[in-house]
Amino acid sequence: MSKKILISSVMAISTIVFGANYLVSKPVNAVELLDNQKAFENALRLTRAAATFSDRNSSSAKYQFTIEVPEDAGEALKSVKITQKENSDTVVFQADQSKASLGNSLAGNNIPLATVGGESQPGETTVVFDTPVEPGNTVTISVKPKQNPSVDGVYLFGVTAYPTGENSPGLYLGSGRIHITE
């Protein structure tokens, strides 16, 4: 192999390697849709759903939902909608008792909420963060029902995450399971 061909081959390989490296390390941008809408690049994860008290009719219970916003989400988390799936009893949320904090529990740094509620139906609530939760963080949201359902069983709550942007489509993260017992 001639010296000229060998040098050309080495230069081509290093261009490919450095070019690929540049593409991988380039920051991820959010998906921009029409009319200032945005979408997440990669899925967020609902990692936990739990009740502080699981007794029927308990008025002390709070439901906690923990969400991971991955580094490569591409967009910050602006709000979360929690919707109870149809069951034998429906909860009514107390919007003024909702809280959020960074981390896997409510012991972390509190996150100010811009608004809570806004739903016309029992079993639904939306939590809007004053400052969006940036990628690479985990957030725990606590919502308070007036009381737990009067019928024991498993209650499902659908969790949908919304990025910043006007009227951006939500990303359904799945259902959190809350067990109500006797």
ABEGO torsion letter per residue (X at the ends): XBAAAAAAAAAAAAAAAAAAAAAAABBBBBBBBBGGBBBBABBBBBABBBBABABBGBAABBBBBBBBBBAAAGBBBABBBBBBBBBABBBBBBAAABBBBBEABAABBBBBBABBEGBABBGBBBBBBABBBBBGBBBBBBBBBABBBABBEBBBBBBBBBBBEBGBBBBBAEBBBBBBBX
